[in-house]
Amino acid sequence: MPRKYTYLDNASITRMDERVLESMNPYFFETYAIPTSETGYSMGIEAKEALDNSRKIIATKLGAREDELIFTSGNSESSNTALKGVVTSLKDKKGKHIIVSAIEDFPVLNSAKSLEKQGFEVTYLDVDEHGIVDPETLKNSIKDDTILVSVQHANQEIGTLQDIKTIGTICKEKDIIFHTDATHTFTKVPLDVNEIPVDLITISAHTIHGPNGIGALYIRKGTSITKWLDTGFQEFNKRGGLENIPGAVGFAKAVELITTEENRNIQNIRDHLIERVLSEIPKTILNGHPLLRSPQNANITFQYVEGESITLHLDMRGFAVSTGSACFSRSLQPSHVILGIGGDPERAHGSLRITLGRFNTMEDVDAIADALVEVVTNLRKISALGH
């Protein structure tokens, strides 16, 4: 790894803030008992107080009640629990039809595909060239036996923000449960359950400089959902298993540390990066909506070059980014998101996702912009695609 390494793949995972780790340490080495108020010993009571306080901090950020938030192992478990828990609960009462957008992240998309194999009918909503779900298309897709709609708040690859307030309103009018994956927007984009009629929200600590392996699922009071993990009676009897006290404490601390000013700064340097790249490198395409996008995301296609080649050259120069290329995908398939917005495999192969976080600076994005100019120019000179 180069001596100076600039990490710009914060949509995958973020570096934990040292203050988060500091808040967690006592619950590894001092207050390490299971959280309980029944045993009578003080360490268990203190652990329970820490869990309850963490839950309160995170729930308050959503405008939710404390008993509407359950801790999970992360966004994958939260989304799986939301989809599978709801359909299991309602399949015999209302029907077996669910709706998801075609560009959802894999926890939702693959949950839907798994349910499809079990006999559920799934409608995959197409999106426009920016990745936006059309509310009218959603309305026309609803059937008498539709029980759940899942549309992400912001896309994991191109950052496009969905109008979840309108989508939630449609679902509420039709008495359909609405789930949104807010993994890439929680604490970055306003999200208040008192203003948005959403029943289930997936959130995670790993994208906000918190610990890996801890997330949460907001479940609006009265939402019909079946417990998915069968064991004890933890998490209001909605998610069994030993609670991750250090993780919950770290998650809450990460939420407390994020400020509006920080988000504004990240968006400013992201906008500067996009402006430089699009103006200085010809034959580039900004993927996703130009304005309605999460503040940390820049996804750009560089025509006539392969994304994996750019990524490797950037890595040698000390920059970490991700690509929509099939060669960097375990499934060996190009990005389903780029294909979903009307791009062809070549556009997907040439795409880079650069996502910013707390520890990135204007100097970082100027440095990678300079590197991209050099790398893309050199690769195009030897590329067969451009001739």
C-alpha positions in Angstrom: 0.0 0.0 0.0 1.4 3.5 -0.8 2.8 5.5 2.0 -0.1 8.0 1.9 -3.4 6.3 1.3 -6.7 8.3 0.7 -9.8 6.3 1.4 -12.7 7.3 -0.8 -15.1 4.3 -0.6 -17.1 5.4 2.4 -20.4 4.0 1.0 -18.9 0.5 1.5 -17.7 1.1 5.1 -16.3 4.1 7.0 -13.3 4.4 9.3 -14.5 4.3 12.9 -14.1 7.6 14.7 -11.7 7.3 17.6 -14.3 8.9 19.9 -16.7 6.1 19.0 -14.1 3.5 20.0 -13.5 5.4 23.2 -17.2 5.3 24.1 -17.3 1.5 23.5 -14.2 0.4 25.4 -15.8 0.4 28.9 -18.4 -2.1 27.7 -15.7 -4.6 26.6 -13.6 -4.5 29.7 -15.6 -3.0 32.6 -19.4 -3.2 32.1 -19.5 -6.5 30.0 -22.5 -8.2 31.6 -25.7 -9.0 29.7 -28.2 -6.1 29.9 -30.7 -7.0 32.5 -32.7 -5.4 35.4 -33.8 -8.7 36.8 -30.6 -10.3 38.1 -30.1 -7.6 40.7 -26.3 -7.1 40.2 -25.2 -3.7 39.2 -23.1 -4.5 36.2 -26.1 -6.0 34.4 -28.2 -3.0 35.3 -25.6 -0.6 34.1 -25.4 -2.5 30.8 -29.1 -2.3 30.4 -29.0 1.5 31.0 -26.4 1.8 28.3 -28.5 -0.1 25.9 -31.6 1.9 26.7 -29.8 5.2 26.4 -28.2 4.2 23.0 -31.7 3.2 21.7 -33.1 6.5 22.9 -30.4 8.6 21.1 -30.9 6.7 17.8 -34.7 6.6 18.0 -34.8 10.3 18.8 -32.8 11.1 15.6 -35.6 9.4 13.6 -38.3 11.1 15.6 -39.3 7.6 16.8 -40.3 6.1 20.1 -37.7 4.0 21.9 -39.8 0.8 21.7 -40.0 1.2 17.9 -36.3 0.6 17.4 -34.6 -2.8 17.6 -30.9 -3.4 17.2 -29.7 -5.8 14.6 -26.3 -7.0 13.2 -26.5 -4.5 10.4 -28.4 -3.4 7.3 -28.5 -6.9 5.8 -30.3 -8.3 8.8 -32.6 -5.3 9.1 -33.8 -5.4 5.6 -34.2 -9.2 5.6 -36.2 -8.9 8.9 -38.4 -6.2 7.4 -39.3 -8.0 4.2 -39.5 -11.5 5.5 -41.1 -10.6 8.8 -43.9 -8.6 7.2 -44.8 -11.1 4.4 -44.7 -14.0 6.9 -47.1 -12.1 9.1 -49.5 -11.0 6.4 -49.4 -13.7 3.7 -52.4 -15.6 5.0 -54.4 -12.4 5.9 -53.9 -10.2 2.9 -51.9 -11.7 0.0 -48.5 -12.5 -1.4 -47.6 -9.6 -3.6 -44.7 -7.2 -2.9 -43.1 -4.3 -4.8 -39.4 -3.3 -4.7 -37.4 -1.0 -7.0 -35.2 -2.6 -9.5 -32.1 -0.8 -8.2 -32.3 -1.8 -4.5 -29.2 -2.8 -2.6 -28.7 -6.6 -2.3 -30.3 -7.2 1.1 -33.6 -6.0 -0.3 -33.2 -7.3 -3.8 -32.1 -10.8 -2.8 -34.7 -11.0 -0.1 -37.3 -10.3 -2.7 -35.8 -13.0 -5.0 -35.8 -15.5 -2.2 -39.4 -14.8 -1.4 -40.2 -15.1 -5.1 -38.8 -18.7 -5.0 -41.2 -19.3 -2.0 -44.2 -18.5 -4.1 -44.6 -14.7 -3.5 -45.2 -12.5 -6.5 -42.7 -9.6 -6.8 -42.9 -6.5 -9.0 -39.6 -4.9 -9.7 -40.2 -1.2 -10.4 -38.2 0.3 -13.2 -36.6 3.7 -12.7 -35.8 6.6 -15.0 -32.4 7.6 -16.3 -31.5 9.2 -13.0 -32.7 6.3 -10.9 -36.0 7.8 -9.8 -39.1 5.7 -9.1 -42.2 7.2 -10.7 -45.0 7.4 -8.1 -47.6 6.8 -10.9 -45.8 3.6 -11.9 -45.9 2.5 -8.3 -49.7 3.2 -8.1 -50.3 1.2 -11.2 -48.3 -1.7 -9.8 -50.4 -2.0 -6.6 -52.8 -4.9 -6.5 -55.5 -6.0 -4.1 -53.1 -8.5 -2.5 -50.1 -6.2 -2.3 -48.8 -6.3 1.3 -45.4 -4.5 1.2 -43.5 -1.9 -0.8 -39.7 -1.4 -0.3 -38.0 1.6 -2.0 -34.6 2.8 -0.7 -34.1 6.4 0.5 -30.9 6.8 -1.5 -29.2 4.4 -3.9 -26.0 2.7 -2.7 -24.2 3.2 -6.0 -25.4 6.4 -7.7 -26.7 8.2 -4.6 -30.1 9.1 -6.1 -32.7 10.2 -3.5 -36.2 8.9 -3.8 -39.3 10.8 -2.8 -40.2 8.5 0.0 -42.7 10.9 1.5 -44.9 10.6 -1.7 -44.3 6.9 -1.9 -45.1 6.4 1.8 -48.3 8.5 1.3 -49.4 6.2 -1.5 -48.8 3.1 0.6 -50.6 4.6 3.6 -53.7 5.4 1.5 -53.7 1.8 0.2 -53.0 0.3 3.6 -49.8 -1.2 2.4 -46.7 -1.5 4.7 -43.8 0.7 3.4 -40.1 -0.1 4.1 -37.2 2.1 3.1 -33.4 1.3 3.3 -31.8 4.4 4.7 -28.4 3.0 5.1 -26.8 5.8 3.0 -28.9 8.7 4.3 -29.5 8.2 8.0 -28.0 11.3 9.8 -27.0 12.7 6.4 -30.4 13.6 4.9 -33.4 14.6 7.1 -35.6 11.6 8.0 -38.4 12.0 10.5 -41.0 9.4 10.9 -43.5 12.0 12.1 -43.3 13.7 8.7 -42.8 10.7 6.4 -45.4 7.8 6.5 -42.9 5.0 6.6 -43.4 1.8 8.6 -40.0 0.2 8.6 -36.5 1.8 8.2 -33.2 0.1 7.8 -30.2 1.9 9.3 -26.6 0.9 10.0 -23.6 2.2 11.9 -20.9 1.2 9.4 -21.7 4.1 7.0 -21.5 6.8 9.7 -18.1 6.2 11.2 -19.5 3.8 13.7 -18.6 0.2 14.4 -19.2 -2.6 11.9 -21.7 -5.3 12.8 -24.4 -3.2 14.4 -27.5 -1.7 12.8 -31.1 -1.1 13.6 -34.6 -1.5 12.3 -37.3 1.0 13.0 -40.7 -0.7 13.2 -43.7 1.7 13.5 -46.0 0.8 16.4 -48.7 -1.5 15.2 -46.8 -2.8 12.1 -47.5 -6.5 11.6 -44.2 -8.3 11.6 -43.2 -11.9 12.6 -40.0 -12.4 14.6 -37.4 -13.8 12.2 -34.7 -15.0 14.6 -36.0 -17.5 17.1 -34.4 -17.5 20.5 -34.9 -15.4 23.6 -37.2 -12.4 24.3 -34.7 -9.6 23.6 -35.5 -6.5 21.7 -39.1 -6.3 22.6 -39.4 -10.0 21.5 -38.8 -9.0 17.9 -35.1 -10.0 17.6 -33.6 -12.7 19.7 -30.0 -13.1 20.7 -27.4 -11.5 23.0 -27.4 -7.8 22.6 -24.3 -6.1 21.3 -23.8 -3.5 24.0 -20.5 -2.0 22.8 -21.9 -1.9 19.3 -25.1 -0.1 20.4 -23.1 2.4 22.4 -20.8 3.1 19.5 -23.7 3.4 17.1 -25.3 6.0 19.4 -22.0 7.9 19.7 -21.6 8.0 15.9 -25.1 9.5 15.6 -24.3 12.2 18.2 -21.1 13.2 16.4 -22.6 13.9 13.0 -23.5 17.6 12.4 -25.3 19.6 9.7 -22.1 21.5 9.2 -20.1 18.3 8.5 -22.7 17.1 6.0 -22.6 20.5 4.3 -18.8 20.4 4.0 -18.9 16.8 2.6 -21.4 17.9 0.0 -19.3 21.0 -0.9 -16.2 19.0 -1.6 -18.2 16.3 -3.4 -19.6 19.0 -5.7 -16.1 20.4 -6.3 -14.9 16.9 -7.3 -17.8 16.4 -9.7 -17.3 19.8 -11.3 -13.6 19.3 -11.8 -13.9 15.8 -13.2 -16.7 16.6 -15.6 -15.1 19.8 -16.8 -11.5 18.5 -17.1 -12.0 15.0 -18.5 -14.0 14.7 -21.7 -16.5 11.9 -22.4 -17.6 11.5 -18.8 -21.1 10.9 -17.5 -22.5 11.7 -14.1 -24.6 8.7 -13.0 -27.6 9.5 -10.8 -29.6 12.6 -10.3 -27.5 15.8 -10.6 -29.3 17.4 -7.6 -31.4 14.8 -5.7 -28.5 12.7 -4.4 -27.0 11.8 -1.1 -24.3 14.4 -0.1 -21.3 12.0 -0.1 -21.8 10.3 -3.4 -20.2 10.9 -6.8 -20.6 8.2 -9.5 -19.0 8.9 -12.9 -18.6 6.9 -16.0 -15.4 7.4 -18.0 -16.0 6.3 -21.6 -13.6 4.2 -23.5 -11.8 2.9 -20.4 -12.4 0.0 -18.0 -13.3 0.9 -14.4 -11.1 -1.8 -13.0 -8.1 -0.4 -14.8 -8.7 3.1 -13.4 -9.2 1.6 -9.9 -5.9 -0.3 -10.0 -4.0 2.7 -11.3 -5.6 4.9 -8.6 -4.7 2.3 -6.0 -1.1 2.5 -7.0 -1.3 6.2 -6.5 -2.8 5.8 -3.1 -6.5 6.2 -3.7 -9.3 3.7 -2.8 -12.5 3.9 -4.9 -15.0 1.3 -6.1 -16.1 0.4 -9.6 -19.3 -1.0 -11.3 -17.2 -3.3 -13.4 -18.0 -7.0 -13.7 -14.4 -7.8 -13.0 -14.7 -6.4 -9.5 -18.0 -8.1 -8.8 -18.2 -11.6 -7.2 -21.2 -12.3 -9.4 -19.2 -11.3 -12.5 -22.1 -9.1 -13.6 -22.0 -5.4 -14.3 -23.7 -3.1 -11.9 -27.5 -3.7 -11.9 -27.9 -0.1 -11.0 -26.2 1.3 -14.0 -28.1 -1.1 -16.2 -31.3 -0.2 -14.4 -30.9 3.5 -15.3 -30.6 2.6 -19.0 -26.8 2.2 -19.2 -25.2 -0.6 -21.2 -22.5 -2.9 -19.9 -19.8 -0.6 -21.3 -21.1 2.3 -19.2 -21.2 0.1 -16.1 -17.6 -1.2 -16.8 -16.3 2.4 -17.0 -18.0 3.7 -13.9 -16.3 4.7 -10.6 -18.0 5.4 -7.3 -16.2 8.0 -5.1 -17.9 8.4 -1.7 -16.7 10.8 0.9 -16.6 10.8 4.7 -15.6 12.8 7.8 -11.9 12.3 7.2 -11.8 13.5 3.6 -10.7 17.0 2.7 -10.8 19.4 -0.3 -7.1 18.5 -0.8 -8.1 14.8 -1.1 -10.6 15.5 -3.9 -8.2 17.8 -5.8 -5.5 15.2 -5.6 -7.8 12.4 -7.0 -9.1 14.7 -9.7 -5.5 15.4 -10.8 -4.8 11.7 -10.7 -7.9 10.9 -12.7 -7.0 13.3 -15.4 -3.6 11.6 -15.8 -4.8 8.0 -15.5 -7.8 8.3 -17.8 -5.8 10.2 -20.4 -3.1 7.5 -20.4 -5.5 4.6 -20.5 -7.5 6.1 -23.4 -4.2 6.3 -25.4 -3.9 2.5 -25.2 -7.6 1.6 -25.2 -9.0 -0.3 -28.1 -12.5 0.9 -27.0 -11.8 4.5 -28.2 -10.4 3.7 -31.6 
